[in-house]
Structure formats: structure tokens, C-alpha cells
Amino acid sequence: MTLGRAKVPAMLSHPDWRTPRPTVLWMHGRTVSKEIDNGRFLRFVRAGIASVSLDLPGHGERLDAAMQHPSRTLDVIEQMLGEVDQVVAAIGLGELAGLFDGGNLAIGGMSAGGMVALRRLCDAHPFKCAAVEGTAGNLKMLYLDTDAPAERVGLRHPAERVARLSAIEHRASWRPIPILALHSESDRVVPVGCIRTFVDALREHYVAVGADAGLVELTTWPQTGAPEEHNGFGKVGAEAKTRQVEFLTKAFGIENVG
């Protein structure tokens, strides 16, 4: 179905379609659609978790090849940031009311979707926890540093715009919640430093505001065998999905998961 004024294409899954369930708002990465990786959503359902998987701008049902070019990633992030709250409101209305627990929401995504999630969490939000994969919380390292992947291919953006969309620049307003980041140490698209530096900075922020730095978790693998070490987790894909489900069930307080 489509959700919100922006009519964001969404695929919804639910354990029983009768009772309120903890819900994950999931945003995929570049060049894929919301239906890909449905094994993830099946695992959620088996754990008692509902999900709302979204097509990013220019992807899936709103395909626009130009928007999938790396030079447009910031456009994708910026537009999706304006759509997240519309989606959250929509799943609490009409025929969906009472199915997706508004008090037990998680946000997450991979690659560009993860960048949206991290930046959204820097402002007031309703989310209880977050899980991201192969993504960056430090966009300066991705786009502006001398040895950044984007810089090496001549892809440049104004520093002010990068800073505006980069979560690490806005971490002071981040409300401490449990967060899990998964990454390949060999990622050739989004280097692991783009998330590790963010995680380190976020842990410092948690300590500074009297929160437990252990709420911020980063799990990495030396190599996964996935394309570019970025598109999925290859040979450790099942392990990564299990790790995510375990994290979410704990954060949501779900017990006795079979």
C-alpha cells in the first residue's frame, strides 16, 4: 500500500493482523526494492514483530534511475527525512489503527536507509530503538575527507549540506536509546570508519548525559563475501539477521520467542 501525503510505497507484515505489535520501520539501501530481503520480515513475524518496509525516493515502485546515482544520495536522504513522520502517522490511522504499536517503534535501514534513520533520530522522535546496516553516521568521512570514496571519484557536495544531513554533527540532541549497527570491515562503498567514528562519538554523548554507553552496539565482520562487501552480508547473512532479531526482541522486551 502507499502511506502518507507523499504516498510512500510500503510493504507491511504483521504476526496476526489482530493485536498491537512492536513495529520496525525499515528503509532499504540503494538500487533495491522494499520486497527484497523478505526473509528479514519473516524472522520479525516469527519473533512477534511487525514491519513497515519502505521504498526510498527513486527506488522500487517509484523508480527513477537518476535518483539511484551516488551523486543523488543526499537528495534521497533529504526527501525521505520529510516522509518518515507521515508514514508513522499513517500506520496509526484507518484500517491499520491498533495493529502497529505506536509505543513500541523501531527505525532502521541499510546504506542510504540507515543514513536516514540515524539523522532522524537526532531530532525529537517516537522510536524506542534502532538498527542499521552498512551505513554512515559520519557523512563528512564519506563525502568530504581527502580519501573519502566519493572524493576519489570526484563526487562533491557543499560542506554545509553534508553537515546538515550527517548524524554525527547533531548527536548532542540524540535521545539515548538502544541502537545496533552491523557492518563489514571491508565495505568498499561505505567504509566502516563512517559508522565506527559515529558510534564512538555517540557513546561519548551517552556517557555525558548519564546514559549507558553499552546501549550503543557495533558488530562487524572482517569479510562477508557480499558484493562490494556492502550489498547484504553474504556468508554471514543469517548470523546478521539473527543478531538483529535478538537485539530487537530485547529492546522491545519480548519474551519466550520460539
N, C-alpha and C positions, 0 to 999 in steps of 0.2 A: 504494500500500500504506500501512499505518499502521506507525509506528515508536515504540518505547519503551513504558514503562509507561503513559504518557499517551495512547498510540495516536494520535500526531500524524499527520494525513493528509499524505502525501508523494507527489510525482511524481519519479521517478528517471530520469535519462538517462545513457547511457554510450556511448562511441565504439565498443566492440566486445563488451562483456559477457564478456570473457575475461581481460583483463590489468588489473593495478592501474593506476588513472589518477588524476592530480590531480583534486581534487573541490571544488566550490563549494557550500556550504550557503547557500541563498538564501531570504530571507523577504520576502514582498511587502508592499505597503502597505495602507492602509485601503480597504475595500469591494471588494476584488478576490480572485480565487482563484488557487491555485498553478498552474493551467493557462494563465492569461493570460500573454501575452508569451512564448509558446513559441519565437519567433524568437531570443530570447536564448539559450535552451538549445541550439538547433540550431547557433548560432555556436560555443558552447562545444564541442559534439561535433566540429565540423569542425576545431577547434583542438586536439583530443585531450584535452579536459577533460570530466569527468563532473559532474553536478549533482544536488543534492537540494533540490527546491523544496517549501517547507512552507506549509500553511495556518496563519495566525496564529489564536489563540483567537478564536472568534466569527465566523470567516470561512470561505469555501469550503465544504468538506464539514461543518464544524462551525458552520454558520451560526447566528448569534444576533444579530438586528438591534440589540438593546440594547448589545451589546459593540462595535458599529461606531460608536456615537455618540462624538463627540470627548471627552465627559466620561469615557469609559471607556478612553481610550488608555493611561493608566498601568496600568490593570488588565491590558490586553493585553500590555504590555511585561513586567510583573512575572511573569505566568504563563509567557510564552514563555521568559524567562530560566531558569526552572526546568525547561524541556523541552529546551533546546539540547543539553545533555550526554547526555541519554537518546538523542537522535537520533544523535549522534556514536558512541555505543557500539553502537547498533543496526546501523549500516551496516558494522560490522566483524564481524558475527555471522552464523551460519547460511548461507543461500543467498547472502548478499551478501558474505561473507568473501572477501577477496582481490581485490575489484573496485574498491573505493574506497580510495585510498592514504591511510592514516592519517597518514603523514609529510608529506603534501602537501595540506593542507586550507586552504581559504579560507572566510571567513564574510562575509556581506553581505546587503543588502536595501534596499528603498526605504521612505521615510516611517517608519512605526512599526517596520517590519522592520529598517531601518537603525539606529534608536534601540536596539533590542535588541542588534544586532551590536556597536555601539560600547560599550555598557555591559558586555557580556560580555567584551570584550577588556581591561577594566580589572582583571580577576582572572586567576589562572593559567589557561592555556588551551593547546590543541594547534594553534592556527591559525598558518599561515605568512604570510598576507597577508589583506587585507580590501578590499572595495569597496562603497561605499554611494551612494545617490542620494536627492536631495530630502529629506534627513533632518536631525536636530538632535543635536549632541553637547552643546549647552548648553540644557538644558530650562528653566533659570531664565528665559532670554531668551524662550522660547516661552510659558511659563505665568505667570511672576510679575512681569516688568517692567511698568511702568505702561502702555506702549504695545504690550505683547505681544498677538498675535491672540486668545489665549484670554481675556486680561483684558478686552479690548474687548467681548466677548460675555458677560461675567460668569461665565466658566468658571474656577473657582478650585480649587486643591489645596493641602494643607498644605505649607509650605516644606520641612519635613523630608523628606517623601516625595519631592518633586521632586528634592531634593539627593541622596537615596539612589539614584535611578534615572538621574541625569544624569551622563554620562560625564566631563564636564569637572571635576566635583568629585572624581573618583577617578583622574585622569590620572597621579598620582605613582606608581601601581603598574602602569601600562601598560608592557608589554614592547615595545621598538621593533621594529616590523615594517613592511613596505611597506603603504601604505594609499592608496586613491584615493577621493575624494569628487567627485560630479558634482551640479550644482545650477543652477537658473535664478535669475538675479539678480532676476527679477520674481515669484518664487514668493509667492503670496498666502496659502498655508496654512502653510508653514514658511519664514519669511523667511531669506534667505541668511546673515544675521548669526548665525543659530543654528548654522550649521556653520563659518562663517569664524572666529568667535571661538574655537571649539573647535580648529580646525586651527592657528591661531596659537599657542594655548596648548600644543598637542601638539608643535609644532616646538620651542618653548622647552624642553619636557621632554626631547626627544631630545638637544638640544644639552647640556643639564645633565647627562645621563648618558653623554655621549660618543658619541652616535649621530649619523648623518647626517640632518639636518633635511629633506633632499631626498627622503627616503623617504615623506614626507607630501605628497601631491599633491591639489590642489583645482582642478578645471576647471569653469568656469561659462560660461553664455551669457546675453547681455542679455535676450533673449526667445526663447521656443521655439514659441509658439502652442498649447501643450498646455492642457487645461482647468485653469483657476486657476494656470497656469504650474507645476503641481505633479504632475499625473497623467500621467507619461511626459515625453518630451522633444520631442513634436510634430515639427516640421520638421527638427530635428537629431537625431531618434531613432536613425537609422542611424549617425551620427557618434558618438553617445554609446555605442552598443553596440560599435562598432569600438574606441573608446578603452578601454573596459573589457576587451575581449578582449586587446588589445595589452598592457595593464597586467598581466593575469593570466598570460599566456604568459611575460612577462619575469620576474615574481615566482616563477613555478613553474620557470623555467629550461627552458622548452620551446623547441626549435629547429626550424627548417625547417617552419613552419606554412604550408600551402598555402591 
